[in-house]
Amino acid sequence: MEVVNTLGRRKTSIARIYLTEGSGKITVNNRDYKEYFPTTTKQYVVQQAFKVVDAIGKYDVKVIATGGGITGQAEAIRLAISRALIKINPDHRPPLKAEGLLKRDPRMVERKKPGQPKARKKFQFSKR
């Protein structure tokens, strides 16, 4: 099997992954994913796509994650892994889609507008 590379995004986070057959080793920015994501919930999010298709321990993943925070990066990695698993075997698509792992979450921080203190907040209005 050759290397499968895909991209996942969430908020301002971008995760490029390189998936190969192996022993289940996941490295994020040249560190083990358990060290990079210390909380168990983030570790679960990263492994979620493998659990849905019963592929835990079958693939090695090398991740380059940039931008955003750790939650956005973890969810970007999850999307990239889901896309890679579909590239390998199109039969994985229905269970991943049922779990909602193929949706790109488009929500981002709204930009600040000029003449306002924040995106939607306005300065106090004075009638007189």
N, C-alpha and C positions, 0 to 999 in steps of 0.2 A: 504494500500500500504506500502510495506517495503521501507527501505532506498536504493536508487540506488547510487552507487559510481563509478565514472569514473575518468580518468586521461586525461589531455590535456597538450601539450607542445608547446613552441614557442621560438626559439633561445635557451637561457639557462634557460628559465622560466619553471617551472613545477607547474601545478595547479591540486590538488586533490579536487573533489567536492563530497558532500553528498546531494542528492536531495530527498526531501520528499514532500508530498502534504501539502499545507498550504496556506498562505495569500500573498505570493510574496516577502517575506523578504529575502534579500541577504546579507550575512555577509562574509567579506573577512578578514581573520586573526583576528577574534573576533571584527571587526569594520564594521559599515555599509558601503556598497559599494560606496555610494555617498560621504562619508567622505574619504574613501581610494582612490577613483578616483575622484578628484575634478573637472576635466574638463568634459564637457557634451559629448565630442566625445568618451571618454573612457567608460562613463556610457552607451552610446548607444551601443558600441561594446559588453559590458557585457550582455545587454538585447536583442541583435539582434536575437539570436536563438529563444527566446520566442516570439518575434514579428512575425517571419516568420511562426510559427505554431499556432499563436493566443492563446498562453498559458500564457499571462502576468497576474500575480497575482494568479496563480493556484498552484505554487510550491515554497517551501522555499529552499534556497540553502545555504549551509555552505561550504566555500572555505578555503583551506590551500594553499597559494601561496608562492613559494620560488624561489629565483634566478632571475637574469635579472632585467629589469626595469619595469616601470608601463605599458608601451605599450605591451611588451612581455607577461606580466602577464595577462593583459586584454584579449589578443587574445588567450592565453592558456585557460583561463576560458571559453571563447566563444566556443572553440573546445570541452572542457569537457562537457559543458551544452548540446551541440548538440548531443554528443555521448549518454548522459544520456537520452535525449528525445527519441532517437531511441530505447534504451533498453526498455523504458516504452511502446512505441507504434511504431512498425516498419513502419506504414503508414506515419510517419513524415519524412522518409528518402528522398523521391523525392523532396519535396520543399527545404529541407536543402541542398541537393546536388546541386540543381539548383542555390542556392545563393552562393555556394562555401564554405559552413561552415564546411564541413567534411574533408577538405584538411589540412594535417599537413604541415606547412610551414617549410621546412628543412634548410633554410638559416641561417648560423651561421657565426661568425667572424672567418676568417681564421687564423691559428696559425702563430706566428712569427718563421721564420727559422733562424738557426745559421749562422753567417757570413753576415747577412743583418740587416739593421736598423728596418725594419717592415716586414710584410708578403710578399709583392711583391717589395717594394722599394729596390734599390741596392745602395751601396756606389758609389761615383763618380769614373768613370774609368779614369785612367791616362795612356796614351800610352807611355810617356817618363818620 
